């Protein structure tokens, strides 16, 4: 369900329904695996310090050290199918099916939460050059939230946002919707 991530040292990380996060060496040989106890459908994200961030169906967001040991976990009230986005200072952002976007300090404590109105299924956050966090939701909106958690704006797409936004060099957010439309929002 998820895409792999490659660290600057060439380590390849990927998740699986068999409940494990896998790490492979650049040559494809096995490095380690770490188990969450539940299916993982989100893609790993790698922070500047090498920390690997993943979500899991047993309602958790994890931060895993590059050696395969757990750094921290956060227990949500619903599934986490959204991949995590990490800014250059290792603050991380994850969407949850309870409809909230979570911002975490590097130590795993919650910095802020932002309610979107409906569940965030697989839409993963994206971070603009000014730190703005963008997320789509089943509430048919694209949300822009400032780095401090204060809402910046919302844009109505007219249908469910299941896909993840991407941000171009001009901080234009591009997002697709369930009904097949694509929007570019400045």
Secondary structure, DSSP 8 states (H G I E B T S, - for coil): ----EE-TT--EEEE-TTSEEEEE-TTS-EEEEEE-SS---S--EE-TTS-EEEEETTTEEEEE-TTS-EEEEEE-SS---S--EE-TT--EEEE-TTSEEEEE-TTS-EEEEEE-SS---S---EE-TTS-EEEE-TTSEEEEE-TTS-EEEEEE-SS---S--EE-TT--EEEE-TTS-EEEE-
